[in-house]
Structure formats: structure tokens, C-alpha cells
Amino acid sequence: MTLRRSLLLVMAGLTACGLLVVTGTAAVVLHAYLIHRTDEQLLAAAELARHRYRTDTLPAERRPETVREVISVTEYLIEVRGDRIGTLRMMGTVPLPSRPLLDRADPDDPKPQDVAGFRAVVVRDRGLTVLVALPLDRAGDTVTRLAVVAGSTSLAVLAVLTAAGRWLLIRRLRPLNEIAAAATELADGHLDRRVPDPPHGPRTEVGRLTGAVNGMLTRIQAALAARERSEARMRDFVADASHELRTPVTAIRGYLQLIRTGVVDLNDRPDVLRRLEQEANRMSAMVTSLLYLARLDAEPPARHGPVDLAALARDAVADAAAVEPDRPLTVDAPDRCVITGDEDSLRRVLANLLGNVRAHTPPGTAARVTVTHGPDRVRLAVTDDGPGLDAVAAVHAFDRFWRAGSARSESDGAGLGLAIVAGVVRAHGGETGVDGSTVWCTLPR
């Protein structure tokens, strides 16, 4: 059963129950009111008869006329019983009951009582018993008429309310049908499907649901697009890694085959062992870098604490000067520049940046490390006096396995140094970039 039909049935059922309760309550209240009015009339009539009717003082031929004079309303049934007069009965418009009501009434109960379809009051005075009664069919007919009229009106009202409720549910639940249609199209692969804004604004329940569904669809589309980009990057990464690792593996296999077949004698060719060691070291460094990048992608550095970036810059320059004493290296940094980050990762960033200078600039080319801090971010830049990168090459400088062309000297690197720099800086919430011969990054304080 659909939601619209369920709501309509519940609404119609509750309305019918409400109308039934109202009609029943009205009938019960009216019946009680009519009985109360009847009791008042009977008590007044009985009191009048008790004071004014004295049969023992009247001749027999005047007794019926006296009864009519005492109670002139023709709907009343009057029965009078005494030792001297017997039982007198009179009723104006309907036939008298076959049996006197005094035979079935309780003569000792002065309150109104129901007797054989009549509402009766019995009074006793001076050996005389007087019963005054009114038929109950008039009150029953009135209550029945009310019930019929109220029931017919309730049915008409129920029909109108049901029709109005159905129209309102169709109009208000139309956006839910559009949401269901959007979900169906999303399942079919239409990721650009969106639910139109509801006519009653975004603050209604349907409006909030529409906004939530559209936001969810946008996030799903973005997540799927990100996954596709990640899969594409992974495929490229695996292809590039396979290509880069194939060269040292091929060289190592070739030298080993030459040694195994006896073509190369290690006593005559000691350079073969050196080449094997170089290729193995190159492959080990590449695997280590790939493993570090994989860990960086899976889980950013978790050890965050205060780090003096100026001290790290000075240490990195000192290490680079020890490796290459003939290269002029300078540091432009304040005495202290403390940020929150992972010290080991940031040391690797500086080592990779200076290693990139050694790998891609001629020996003796000067380089500078600059650390400047602002109110919110710190800028770290490494500038060399080499030819630098053009705008096209700068776009791919931080890609994995990308290496500069003729603008830089040939190197044995795998093109992962700046990729690691970008990954570490991104894990710290920073940004990286290249401006000519300057590689820079910004980190939050």
C-alpha cells in the first residue's frame, strides 16, 4: 500500500470516528435533555393534580370533566385510583394501554419511572393514587430524526473531507514521487539527476528532504568522480612504477646472466659489481619512496607537535653543504619559526627540495632557502640560480614519476622527490607551487 493511500485511509478513518462520536454524543445528550424536560412536565402535572383534584368531593358525573380541567394537555395519560371511585383513565390522542399503568408502576416511588413505553410519575394523597404519564415514542422519534440528519450530514462531510484530503496529499506528496524518480534514475546511472525545489519552499519537511537528497546526490557524484580519478591515478601510478622498475631489474638480470654464463669475469670487470650495486640501490630507493607515498596516502602523519621550521632549514642546508661543499647555499630565516607538524616528514621535505637542486642544476649553482612567516601561514621556498621550469613544466612538477626535460640536466632520479614534498605538505594542510626556479610551499602555523 502506498504512503498516500495509507495516509488517506487513516485520515478518513479518524474523521469517521470523530463524526461518529459527535453524532452519538449529540443523540445521548438530546435524549437525556428530552427525558429531563419530560420529567419536569410530569412532576408539575402530578403536583397540580394532587392539589386541585379531589374526587371525594365531586359527584361521579363530574369526575371525567374534572380530570380534563386539571390536565388539559392531550398527550398526557392520567390514571386515578381510589377506594370509592375505582380507577379512572384518560388519554386524548392515542388509544389507552390495555392494562392500567398503575398495575405495573411502583406506587411508592415518587420519582419519574419508565412503565410500558411511558414516562410516569405516581403521587399519593388522602387514599388517592394519581399517575400522570407521557409516551416515550416522541422523544425516541426526535432522537432518531437527529441521528438520521446528523448521520447523513456526517457522511457528506466525510466525503468532502476525503476528497479534499486526497487532493491535498497528491499535491503535497508530489515532490516525494520526484524524489523516488530521482533515486531510480540514480540507480540507473544518471548521476546528474536532481530533484526540483518544492513549491512551498525549503523550510517545509518535503523541502528539507529535497535539499538533503540533492546534497546527497551531489556528494555521491563527487565521490564517484573522485574514485574514478583515484583509480585512473592508481593505474597510471602502477604503470609508471612498473616502467621505472623495469630498467634496473632488466640491467640486474642482464649482468647476472653474463656472470652466470661466464661471459663476464668479475676479476677482469669489477665495474659490473658496481653497476649491480648502483641499480639495486636505485631500485631500493624507488621502492622506499613508493612505500612512503603509499603510507602517506593511506594515513597522514599522526605525530604533530611544535616544530621549529627555521632550525630545520638550517640543519638541511648544513647537511646539503656536507654532501656538496662546492655549492653556495644560504639560509634566510628568522631565529625561530615554530609551527605544528611532524618533524621527520618536514625534514624529508627540505632534504628532497635541496636534493632536487643537486640533481637538476650544474655543480656550483647557488641556492637559497627562505623561511617567512605571516599571521596564519609560513612560507618555505628553495630558489636556485639554474634555468628553472617553464609554465607548462611547472604544472606537472609535483606529479609522480615526472622528470624535467632538457631544461634540467639528466639524472638518475625516479621523479618522486617533489611528489613526496606535495604529499607531506598536503597532509599538513598546506599548498605547494613552482615559480620559475623557486619551489615553494605554505604551511599553517
MOFEN-V468781 format. One record per residue. N is the residue number from 1. RES is the residue in three letters. SS is DSSP state (2 for helix, 1 for strand, 0 for the rest). PHI is phi in degrees with one decimal (999 if undefined). D_CENTER is the distance of its C-alpha to the mean C-alpha in Angstrom with 2 decimals. Layout:
n->(N	N)
res->(RES	RES)
ss->(SS	SS)
phi->(PHI	PHI)
d_center->(D_CENTER	D_CENTER)
This chain:
n->(1	2	3	4	5	6	7	8	9	10	11	12	13	14	15	16	17	18	19	20	21	22	23	24	25	26	27	28	29	30	31	32	33	34	35	36	37	38	39	40	41	42	43	44	45	46	47	48	49	50	51	52	53	54	55	56	57	58	59	60	61	62	63	64	65	66	67	68	69	70	71	72	73	74	75	76	77	78	79	80	81	82	83	84	85	86	87	88	89	90	91	92	93	94	95	96	97	98	99	100	101	102	103	104	105	106	107	108	109	110	111	112	113	114	115	116	117	118	119	120	121	122	123	124	125	126	127	128	129	130	131	132	133	134	135	136	137	138	139	140	141	142	143	144	145	146	147	148	149	150	151	152	153	154	155	156	157	158	159	160	161	162	163	164	165	166	167	168	169	170	171	172	173	174	175	176	177	178	179	180	181	182	183	184	185	186	187	188	189	190	191	192	193	194	195	196	197	198	199	200	201	202	203	204	205	206	207	208	209	210	211	212	213	214	215	216	217	218	219	220	221	222	223	224	225	226	227	228	229	230	231	232	233	234	235	236	237	238	239	240	241	242	243	244	245	246	247	248	249	250	251	252	253	254	255	256	257	258	259	260	261	262	263	264	265	266	267	268	269	270	271	272	273	274	275	276	277	278	279	280	281	282	283	284	285	286	287	288	289	290	291	292	293	294	295	296	297	298	299	300	301	302	303	304	305	306	307	308	309	310	311	312	313	314	315	316	317	318	319	320	321	322	323	324	325	326	327	328	329	330	331	332	333	334	335	336	337	338	339	340	341	342	343	344	345	346	347	348	349	350	351	352	353	354	355	356	357	358	359	360	361	362	363	364	365	366	367	368	369	370	371	372	373	374	375	376	377	378	379	380	381	382	383	384	385	386	387	388	389	390	391	392	393	394	395	396	397	398	399	400	401	402	403	404	405	406	407	408	409	410	411	412	413	414	415	416	417	418	419	420	421	422	423	424	425	426	427	428	429	430	431	432	433	434	435	436	437	438	439	440	441	442	443	444	445)
res->(MET	THR	LEU	ARG	ARG	SER	LEU	LEU	LEU	VAL	MET	ALA	GLY	LEU	THR	ALA	CYS	GLY	LEU	LEU	VAL	VAL	THR	GLY	THR	ALA	ALA	VAL	VAL	LEU	HIS	ALA	TYR	LEU	ILE	HIS	ARG	THR	ASP	GLU	GLN	LEU	LEU	ALA	ALA	ALA	GLU	LEU	ALA	ARG	HIS	ARG	TYR	ARG	THR	ASP	THR	LEU	PRO	ALA	GLU	ARG	ARG	PRO	GLU	THR	VAL	ARG	GLU	VAL	ILE	SER	VAL	THR	GLU	TYR	LEU	ILE	GLU	VAL	ARG	GLY	ASP	ARG	ILE	GLY	THR	LEU	ARG	MET	MET	GLY	THR	VAL	PRO	LEU	PRO	SER	ARG	PRO	LEU	LEU	ASP	ARG	ALA	ASP	PRO	ASP	ASP	PRO	LYS	PRO	GLN	ASP	VAL	ALA	GLY	PHE	ARG	ALA	VAL	VAL	VAL	ARG	ASP	ARG	GLY	LEU	THR	VAL	LEU	VAL	ALA	LEU	PRO	LEU	ASP	ARG	ALA	GLY	ASP	THR	VAL	THR	ARG	LEU	ALA	VAL	VAL	ALA	GLY	SER	THR	SER	LEU	ALA	VAL	LEU	ALA	VAL	LEU	THR	ALA	ALA	GLY	ARG	TRP	LEU	LEU	ILE	ARG	ARG	LEU	ARG	PRO	LEU	ASN	GLU	ILE	ALA	ALA	ALA	ALA	THR	GLU	LEU	ALA	ASP	GLY	HIS	LEU	ASP	ARG	ARG	VAL	PRO	ASP	PRO	PRO	HIS	GLY	PRO	ARG	THR	GLU	VAL	GLY	ARG	LEU	THR	GLY	ALA	VAL	ASN	GLY	MET	LEU	THR	ARG	ILE	GLN	ALA	ALA	LEU	ALA	ALA	ARG	GLU	ARG	SER	GLU	ALA	ARG	MET	ARG	ASP	PHE	VAL	ALA	ASP	ALA	SER	HIS	GLU	LEU	ARG	THR	PRO	VAL	THR	ALA	ILE	ARG	GLY	TYR	LEU	GLN	LEU	ILE	ARG	THR	GLY	VAL	VAL	ASP	LEU	ASN	ASP	ARG	PRO	ASP	VAL	LEU	ARG	ARG	LEU	GLU	GLN	GLU	ALA	ASN	ARG	MET	SER	ALA	MET	VAL	THR	SER	LEU	LEU	TYR	LEU	ALA	ARG	LEU	ASP	ALA	GLU	PRO	PRO	ALA	ARG	HIS	GLY	PRO	VAL	ASP	LEU	ALA	ALA	LEU	ALA	ARG	ASP	ALA	VAL	ALA	ASP	ALA	ALA	ALA	VAL	GLU	PRO	ASP	ARG	PRO	LEU	THR	VAL	ASP	ALA	PRO	ASP	ARG	CYS	VAL	ILE	THR	GLY	ASP	GLU	ASP	SER	LEU	ARG	ARG	VAL	LEU	ALA	ASN	LEU	LEU	GLY	ASN	VAL	ARG	ALA	HIS	THR	PRO	PRO	GLY	THR	ALA	ALA	ARG	VAL	THR	VAL	THR	HIS	GLY	PRO	ASP	ARG	VAL	ARG	LEU	ALA	VAL	THR	ASP	ASP	GLY	PRO	GLY	LEU	ASP	ALA	VAL	ALA	ALA	VAL	HIS	ALA	PHE	ASP	ARG	PHE	TRP	ARG	ALA	GLY	SER	ALA	ARG	SER	GLU	SER	ASP	GLY	ALA	GLY	LEU	GLY	LEU	ALA	ILE	VAL	ALA	GLY	VAL	VAL	ARG	ALA	HIS	GLY	GLY	GLU	THR	GLY	VAL	ASP	GLY	SER	THR	VAL	TRP	CYS	THR	LEU	PRO	ARG)
ss->(0	0	2	2	2	2	2	2	2	2	2	2	2	2	2	2	2	2	2	2	2	2	2	2	2	2	2	2	2	2	2	2	2	2	2	2	2	2	2	2	2	2	2	2	2	2	2	2	2	2	2	2	0	0	2	2	2	0	0	2	2	2	2	2	2	2	2	2	2	2	0	0	0	0	0	0	1	1	1	1	1	1	0	0	0	1	1	1	1	1	1	0	0	0	0	0	0	0	0	0	2	2	2	0	0	0	0	0	0	0	0	0	1	1	1	0	0	1	1	1	1	1	1	1	1	0	0	1	1	1	1	1	1	1	1	0	2	2	2	2	2	2	2	2	2	2	2	2	2	2	2	2	2	2	2	2	2	2	2	2	2	2	2	2	2	2	2	2	2	2	2	2	0	2	2	2	2	2	2	2	2	2	2	2	2	2	2	0	0	0	0	0	0	0	0	0	0	0	0	0	0	0	0	0	2	2	2	2	2	2	2	2	2	2	2	2	2	2	2	2	2	2	2	2	2	2	2	2	2	2	2	2	2	2	2	2	2	2	2	2	2	2	2	2	2	2	2	2	2	2	2	2	2	2	2	2	2	2	2	2	2	0	0	0	0	0	0	0	0	0	2	2	2	2	2	2	2	2	2	2	2	2	2	2	2	2	2	2	2	2	2	2	2	2	2	2	2	2	0	0	0	0	0	0	1	1	1	1	2	2	2	2	2	2	2	2	2	2	2	2	2	2	2	0	0	0	0	0	1	1	1	1	0	0	0	0	0	1	1	1	1	0	2	2	2	2	2	2	2	2	2	2	2	2	2	2	2	2	2	2	0	0	0	0	0	0	1	1	1	1	1	1	1	0	0	0	1	1	1	1	1	1	1	1	0	0	0	0	0	0	2	2	2	2	2	0	0	0	0	0	0	0	0	0	0	0	0	0	0	0	0	0	0	0	0	0	2	2	2	2	2	2	2	2	2	2	2	0	0	0	1	1	1	1	1	0	0	1	1	1	1	1	1	1	0)
phi->(999	-73.7	-62.7	-62.8	-68.0	-63.3	-62.9	-64.8	-65.3	-63.8	-64.1	-65.2	-64.8	-64.7	-64.6	-63.0	-63.0	-63.6	-65.6	-64.2	-64.0	-63.1	-64.0	-63.2	-63.5	-63.0	-65.3	-64.5	-65.0	-64.1	-61.9	-64.6	-65.2	-63.2	-63.6	-62.5	-62.5	-61.8	-62.2	-61.2	-63.4	-66.3	-64.5	-66.5	-66.4	-65.6	-65.8	-64.1	-67.0	-65.3	-85.2	-102.9	-101.9	-127.0	-70.7	-74.7	-105.3	-109.6	-67.9	-61.5	-70.7	-98.6	-65.1	-61.6	-62.7	-64.0	-58.9	-66.1	-69.3	-68.1	-119.6	-93.9	-74.5	-74.9	-74.1	-74.0	-106.0	-121.5	-129.3	-124.5	-135.0	-148.6	-67.0	-85.7	-110.7	77.9	-123.2	-103.2	-132.0	-156.6	-150.7	-88.2	-104.1	-122.9	-63.4	-69.8	-61.3	-64.2	-122.3	-58.2	-68.9	-64.0	-72.0	-109.3	-85.4	-91.7	-69.9	-91.8	-100.9	-78.7	-84.1	-60.4	-145.7	-89.8	-137.1	51.8	81.7	-121.1	-102.2	-128.8	-128.6	-114.1	-124.9	-128.7	-155.0	57.5	75.5	-113.5	-113.9	-118.5	-116.7	-118.0	-137.8	-129.7	-67.8	-87.3	-68.1	-64.8	-63.6	-63.7	-62.6	-63.3	-64.9	-62.9	-60.7	-61.6	-62.5	-65.3	-64.2	-65.1	-65.3	-63.4	-63.9	-64.2	-62.3	-63.6	-63.3	-61.7	-63.7	-65.5	-65.9	-64.8	-63.3	-64.9	-65.1	-63.7	-63.7	-67.0	-64.6	-61.4	-71.4	-76.9	-92.9	-59.1	-60.3	-65.3	-64.1	-68.3	-65.5	-63.0	-65.0	-64.7	-64.5	-64.8	-65.9	-63.2	-64.4	-82.1	106.4	-86.8	-76.4	-90.2	-73.5	-133.7	-88.6	-63.1	-64.4	-68.1	-69.9	-97.7	94.3	-80.4	-87.7	-76.7	-61.6	-66.9	-63.9	-65.1	-63.7	-61.7	-61.8	-65.7	-66.4	-62.6	-62.7	-64.1	-63.5	-63.4	-66.4	-62.4	-62.2	-64.9	-65.6	-66.5	-64.5	-63.9	-65.3	-63.4	-65.5	-64.1	-64.8	-64.9	-63.1	-63.5	-62.4	-63.9	-63.4	-63.8	-64.7	-66.4	-62.9	-62.5	-66.0	-70.1	-76.9	-66.3	-64.6	-66.3	-64.5	-64.1	-64.1	-64.3	-64.2	-64.7	-64.2	-64.7	-66.0	-64.1	-67.7	-65.9	-82.7	84.0	-66.1	-112.6	-100.5	-64.6	-70.9	-88.0	-125.2	-68.7	-68.6	-65.4	-64.0	-64.2	-66.9	-62.3	-65.7	-63.9	-66.2	-66.7	-63.6	-62.7	-66.9	-64.6	-63.5	-66.8	-65.1	-62.7	-65.0	-63.8	-64.5	-65.1	-64.2	-64.0	-66.1	-66.3	-70.8	-76.6	-150.0	-61.3	-56.0	-98.2	-86.0	-108.7	-156.6	-68.2	-130.4	-87.5	-67.7	-64.3	-64.5	-62.8	-64.1	-66.0	-63.3	-64.9	-66.2	-63.4	-64.4	-65.5	-66.9	-69.3	-73.1	-132.3	-65.9	-81.2	-93.5	-71.7	-125.3	-130.2	-125.7	-121.1	-149.2	-70.6	-60.8	-139.9	-147.1	-90.4	-128.6	-103.1	-175.2	-99.7	-63.6	-62.9	-65.8	-68.1	-61.7	-66.9	-59.5	-64.6	-63.7	-67.9	-64.3	-71.2	-65.2	-63.3	-65.2	-63.6	-77.2	-119.5	-129.4	-63.2	-58.7	87.2	-73.8	-73.7	-146.5	-132.2	-111.9	-120.7	-124.1	-126.9	-125.0	-115.2	-68.6	-119.8	-135.1	-116.8	-111.2	-114.5	-135.6	-121.2	-120.8	-119.9	-94.3	-79.0	-69.2	78.2	-109.5	-80.0	-64.2	-68.4	-69.5	-64.3	-65.0	-103.4	-60.6	-99.3	-74.7	-75.3	65.8	-97.6	-132.2	-66.7	-87.8	-70.7	-68.1	-120.9	-72.4	-67.7	-144.4	-96.2	-69.7	-98.2	78.6	-113.1	-62.7	-71.7	-64.6	-66.6	-57.7	-63.2	-66.5	-66.2	-64.4	-65.0	-65.2	-90.5	81.5	-108.8	-134.3	-129.0	-169.9	-131.0	-125.2	66.1	-99.5	-113.5	-105.3	-129.2	-150.2	-119.3	-129.5	-70.7	-66.1)
d_center->(23.49	21.05	18.42	20.64	23.71	22.26	21.19	24.59	26.50	24.86	25.53	29.07	29.76	28.79	30.85	33.76	33.70	33.73	36.60	38.46	38.24	39.44	42.29	43.37	43.32	45.36	47.86	48.30	48.74	51.19	53.17	53.45	54.51	57.15	58.50	58.70	60.60	62.85	63.58	64.51	66.83	68.41	69.00	70.61	72.74	73.82	74.79	76.77	78.55	79.41	81.11	82.84	83.82	86.90	88.41	91.27	92.73	92.47	94.78	93.36	93.51	91.22	88.44	86.22	86.61	85.80	82.56	81.61	82.50	80.43	77.24	77.26	73.71	74.25	70.97	72.21	73.84	76.57	78.50	81.26	83.16	86.21	89.29	91.70	89.62	87.69	84.32	83.68	80.64	79.46	76.42	76.45	74.09	73.32	75.62	76.18	74.65	77.13	77.09	77.27	74.06	76.14	76.78	73.03	71.88	72.01	74.82	74.00	70.41	70.48	66.77	65.59	65.16	64.30	67.40	67.52	65.08	66.45	65.35	68.54	70.03	73.25	75.63	78.98	81.82	85.57	85.56	83.66	80.23	78.26	75.03	73.01	70.15	67.76	66.18	62.46	61.94	61.49	58.52	57.10	57.57	55.82	52.81	52.72	52.91	50.05	47.94	48.76	47.98	44.77	43.67	44.45	42.62	39.60	39.53	39.75	37.00	34.79	35.47	34.69	31.46	30.36	31.21	29.47	26.32	26.38	26.81	24.00	21.55	22.73	22.28	18.88	17.36	19.02	16.03	14.27	17.47	17.28	13.83	15.44	18.50	16.83	15.33	18.87	20.55	18.44	19.63	23.09	23.03	22.41	20.22	21.00	19.44	17.05	15.75	17.98	16.92	16.93	20.24	19.01	17.40	14.08	13.85	13.39	10.43	11.31	11.90	8.57	7.17	10.32	10.00	6.82	8.83	11.95	11.00	10.14	13.44	15.26	14.47	15.44	18.53	19.41	19.08	21.26	23.67	23.93	24.62	27.24	28.81	28.83	30.46	32.91	33.75	34.20	36.53	38.48	38.57	39.93	42.42	43.59	43.88	45.85	48.07	48.71	49.44	51.69	54.34	55.12	54.81	57.24	59.64	59.60	60.19	62.98	64.81	64.45	65.94	68.80	69.46	69.21	71.62	74.06	73.94	73.06	75.00	73.10	76.42	77.13	73.57	71.84	69.50	67.75	66.39	65.31	63.43	61.82	60.72	59.40	57.34	56.01	55.09	53.41	51.38	50.55	49.38	47.25	45.64	45.07	43.39	41.21	40.21	39.41	37.23	35.39	34.76	33.72	31.12	29.78	29.81	30.83	33.54	32.38	35.56	35.06	37.73	40.17	42.15	45.15	44.78	48.25	49.86	48.10	49.44	52.95	52.81	51.63	54.48	56.96	55.87	56.13	59.57	60.73	59.79	61.32	63.84	65.19	61.91	61.60	58.27	57.29	54.43	53.27	50.95	50.89	52.14	48.64	45.20	42.72	39.15	36.51	36.45	37.93	41.71	42.59	40.19	41.48	45.06	44.38	43.09	46.39	48.45	46.90	47.43	51.07	51.55	50.36	53.11	55.73	54.72	54.61	57.33	61.08	62.64	63.52	60.77	59.59	55.96	54.18	51.13	49.56	47.03	45.88	43.25	41.37	39.22	36.02	37.16	40.24	41.94	43.94	46.27	49.01	51.60	54.63	57.60	57.11	56.45	52.66	50.07	49.71	46.48	45.84	46.44	44.33	41.20	41.69	43.18	40.17	39.61	40.51	44.04	44.91	48.36	50.26	53.08	56.51	55.38	55.31	57.80	57.31	55.71	54.83	51.22	48.31	46.17	43.65	44.71	42.72	39.73	39.70	40.06	37.02	34.95	35.99	35.47	32.01	31.13	32.35	30.21	33.28	34.72	37.89	40.31	43.91	46.34	49.65	51.11	48.54	45.55	43.16	39.91	37.96	36.30	34.33	36.46)
